[in-house]
């Protein structure tokens, strides 16, 4: 794994050992950030199920103002901290060691909630319920965390089992684009508020 472009271009990243964390491939990250290019500079980016942090680190490399990483697995958190240290990144990020649903609920109830322009989520493929729960929160109780014109992107299997398929609507979120690449896909959701 490596950073594709920006100030940390070509720098390598570590991934947590084992199969519990599945890093977003370099090719899929490149596709994602080609689409996001006009939105990244100065954006506040939320990386849910961050794992090694590869997606959020790519956002920082390309000029995001700040990235909030949400991850609860100790092995992944260790690798995320190591990747930040290896790149020499000491500002412009926050790491929240919590479940995604707990973070979203707590953040939405804050007196002055953060507003994110771009939200990326990549739960384990086999945790199909995490997609619906997270997108449901972002389109419902936690919708206040989304800035005007925010974009929410979910990475998922290209060919989902019928019971695991993502819906086109989650509260105030509506799927606006689907990109497929290899065995993976990216669903883009726009905020209707």
Residue pairs with C-beta under 8 A, 6 or more apart in sequence:
1 12
1 13
1 14
1 15
1 23
1 26
1 52
1 54
2 10
2 11
2 12
2 13
2 26
3 9
3 10
3 11
3 13
3 57
3 58
3 61
3 87
4 26
4 29
4 30
4 33
4 58
4 61
5 30
5 33
5 58
5 61
5 62
6 58
6 60
6 61
6 62
6 63
7 61
7 63
8 57
8 60
8 61
8 87
9 61
11 86
11 87
13 23
13 52
13 53
13 54
13 57
13 83
13 86
14 52
14 79
14 82
14 83
14 86
15 21
15 23
15 51
15 52
15 54
15 79
16 51
16 52
16 73
16 75
16 76
16 78
16 79
17 75
18 75
20 73
20 75
20 76
20 124
21 51
21 52
21 73
21 75
21 76
21 124
22 51
22 122
22 124
22 125
23 51
23 52
23 54
24 32
24 54
24 55
24 122
24 155
24 184
25 182
25 184
27 181
27 182
28 155
28 181
28 182
28 184
28 186
29 54
29 55
29 58
31 179
31 181
31 186
32 55
32 120
32 153
32 186
33 40
33 58
33 59
33 62
35 177
35 179
35 186
35 188
36 59
36 118
36 151
36 153
37 62
39 117
39 118
39 151
40 59
40 62
40 63
40 64
40 118
41 62
41 63
41 64
42 63
42 64
42 65
43 59
43 64
43 65
43 117
43 118
44 64
44 65
44 66
44 67
44 68
44 114
44 115
44 116
44 117
44 118
44 147
45 56
45 59
45 60
45 64
45 66
45 67
45 68
45 116
45 117
45 118
45 119
45 120
46 67
46 68
46 70
46 116
46 118
46 119
46 120
46 145
47 53
47 55
47 56
47 59
47 67
47 68
47 69
47 70
47 120
48 70
48 100
48 103
48 119
48 120
48 121
48 122
48 123
48 134
49 70
49 71
49 100
49 121
49 122
49 123
49 124
49 130
50 56
50 69
50 70
50 71
50 76
50 80
50 95
51 71
51 73
51 76
51 79
51 80
51 122
52 76
52 79
52 80
52 83
53 69
53 71
53 79
53 80
53 83
53 84
54 83
55 120
55 122
56 64
56 67
56 68
56 69
56 93
56 120
57 67
57 83
57 84
57 87
57 89
59 67
59 118
60 67
60 89
60 92
60 93
64 92
64 118
65 92
66 92
66 93
66 94
67 92
67 93
67 94
68 93
68 94
68 95
68 96
68 114
68 116
69 80
69 93
69 94
69 95
69 96
70 96
70 98
70 100
70 103
71 77
71 80
71 95
71 96
71 97
72 97
72 98
72 99
77 95
77 97
80 95
81 95
84 90
84 93
96 103
98 106
100 121
100 123
100 130
100 134
101 133
101 134
101 137
104 134
104 137
104 138
104 141
104 142
104 145
105 137
105 141
105 142
107 113
107 114
107 142
107 145
108 137
108 141
108 142
108 143
108 144
108 145
113 144
113 145
114 145
115 145
115 146
115 147
115 150
116 145
116 146
116 147
116 150
117 147
117 149
117 150
117 151
118 150
118 151
118 153
119 138
119 145
119 146
119 150
119 151
119 152
119 153
120 152
120 153
120 155
121 131
121 134
121 135
121 152
121 153
121 154
121 155
122 154
122 155
123 130
123 131
123 134
124 130
125 156
125 157
128 160
128 161
128 163
128 164
131 154
131 156
131 164
131 166
132 166
132 167
132 170
134 154
135 152
135 154
135 166
135 167
135 170
135 173
135 189
136 170
136 171
138 145
138 146
138 152
138 170
138 171
138 173
138 189
139 169
139 170
139 171
139 172
139 173
139 189
139 191
140 170
140 171
140 172
143 171
143 172
143 173
143 191
143 193
146 152
146 172
146 191
146 193
148 191
149 190
149 191
150 190
150 191
151 188
151 189
151 190
151 191
152 173
152 188
152 189
152 190
152 191
153 186
153 187
153 188
153 189
154 166
154 186
154 187
154 189
155 184
155 185
155 186
156 166
156 184
156 185
156 186
156 187
157 164
157 183
157 184
157 185
158 180
158 181
158 182
158 183
158 184
158 185
159 183
160 166
166 175
166 187
167 175
168 174
168 175
169 175
170 189
172 191
172 192
172 193
173 189
173 190
173 191
173 192
174 189
174 190
174 192
175 187
175 188
175 189
176 188
176 189
176 190
177 186
177 187
177 188
178 185
178 186
178 187
178 188
179 185
179 186
179 188
